[in-house]
C-alpha cells in the first residue's frame, strides 16, 4: 500500500499521538508498504524547537509543513497554530497527484484535519481511515473553548459528522467512543475498537530505591505519587492538588508531575502560591528513558474529566500498568479506565471532589507492606500484557487497514 499520514505531530515529537502514529508507520514500512507523512515543523509541546523540513526516518518520508509557532501558551495562539497547519496541508493536498496514494490516515491533531483528508480522498481516488483520538466539538465544549449550541459548535458538529459519515474506516479507542460515533451517524460496520498501547519499550526490574531516575532526582525513600503525561485542560487536577496541600507536612509523600500541557501553569502556580515542597514538576522524558521515570513512581495517577467519557481517552493507564505499578484513578464512573481496573483489585478509584477520600486511600497505601504494592502492580502488569501489548494492538490495527485496501 501507498499510505499518507496527515498529522500535526510525528516523530520525534513527544506527544502521545506522535508516538502511536510513529509505531504504526514503522510497522507498515517493515511490512513492505510505502509511508509518507505530512507533519509540522514545530514541536507540539516546545514550539521553539524546529524540525528540518524534509527527513527520512526508518524509510518513512516526512514532509514538515510551515505553521505559526505559538504553542499552548494561549487559546488564540493554539487556534492559529491549528489553522495555519490546516492551510499548509490544504496546499499540499491540492497539489497531490490523483492516485498517488491508496490510503490516507488522519487523526484529530489538529482538530478536524481529517475533514480535508476525507474530502481529498474522494478527489484523489484513495480510501480514508479516521483514527479518532477524541471527538469534536464535544471535547472543545467540555474544555470551555466553545459554547454549546453556538454557531461555532454547530459548524464543527457538521464538519465532524462529515468525517464520521464519509470515512471508510474509523478506529475508536473504547466502547463509549463507539456509542457516540454511532449516535452521530457512524456506520457500525465501519467502526473498529483498537485501544492505544503503552509506548514504554522497557521495564525497570531493579530495587525500588536504586532506580536511576529516582536517584538522579533525589526522591529518596519517599512515596512517589506520579502524574506523567499531558496536563490537559479537560482533566482537572483540583482533587489531587488539594490532597497535596493537606498532606504538605507529611514527609512520607512526594507529588511528582512529569510532562506539559495547558494545566502545567496551574500546577506551578499552586506550588508557588502555597510554597509546597511536596510537589515537583519535571519536563517530558525521552522515550528510551521513560521506563525509568515511570518506574520511579510508587503509584500512578490517572485523571479523567467529568463529562469526557467517550469523547477522549486518557491512555497513561496503559504504560503504568504495563510496568507493574498501582493506579490512583480520579474521575467519573463508569469509564474505560474503571472497566479496566475492575479486573485488577487493589487499585484506588475515587471521583472528583473526594479529596478526603484520596488522602485516606493514600495513607492506607503508605501503611501497606512493599510486597503488597508489588502484588497490585503485578496484577496490573499481567492484565496489560494480556490485553494491551503493543505488538498485538498494532497488528490488529494494521489488519484493519489491510482489509480496507
PyMOL commands that set and color helices and strands:
alter all, ss='L'
color gray80, all
select helices_A, chain A and resi 16-30+75-95+113-124+138-143+151-166+175-183+188-190+208-210+212-216+238-246+264-274+287-295+316-322+336-341+355-366+370-387+390-404
alter helices_A, ss='H'
color red, helices_A
select strands_A, chain A and resi 2-6+34-40+54-57+60-65+103-106+127-131+169-172+191-193+223-228+253-258+279-282+299-303+326-330+348-350
alter strands_A, ss='S'
color yellow, strands_A
deselect
rebuild
show_as cartoon
